[in-house]
């Protein structure tokens, strides 16, 4: 895929849909905000596992890199007490998240974080790495390492490939193998502490899933005839087929900065 095509796909998935999602939450109610904002970024059990692994508490300085509309960061603030800093490259998503959750949010890419070296105790980066071209990943991982204090924690949700992937592939995604991911982390100055396969939404509470579904249904009613919505739905379907076929799996990673 060319760079312009990749950018267009990501603008639909991470920017345009963010504004539509914000509008849907405004209509449905604030209790829908976090389930809507976490779609594609992990279930409550995933988020809890990462928070416990990273030893996050009210005094922990946390950065959520590639925060989208801020659902995971808001969940973390509600359940573990910190006030995460959200870093999101798409302006529409960053603005929607700031309005929905009121968390500190800056617009920036993961390759140039506007944070002081050693500024944070923990970094979360959920569903982001496979949207970054592989040649750019080493620089991104070094940047995540730079902003962490010594022995700080990194929590990832990465969709990893088990081998060659059947098409059609999702636009703008490049799924690393677990082995390549481990090498990437080691080269950037991390030690992998633990990994665990995500359950997706298999263990999400019924109320959580019902609220996420209600947002999707409202978006489909409002925008179902829009080619951009149809393109986003095809993107979701392609990823789902890869996961359902065992070609790609969501992996939670707890790593620690070394050196």
Protein Blocks (a to p, Z undefined) as FASTA:
>chain_A
ZZklmmmmmmmmmmmmmmmmmmmmmmnopklmmmmmmgonapfklmmmmmmmnopafklc
cddehklnolmmmmmmmmnopacddddfblklmmmmmmmnopacddddfklccbdehkaf
bdcdehklmmpcfklmmmmmmmmmmmpcehiacdddddddfbdcdddddehiacddfklm
mmmmmmnopacfbdcddehjmlgcfklmmmmmmmmmmmmmmmmmpmklmmmmmmmmmmmm
mmmnopaccdddddddeZZ
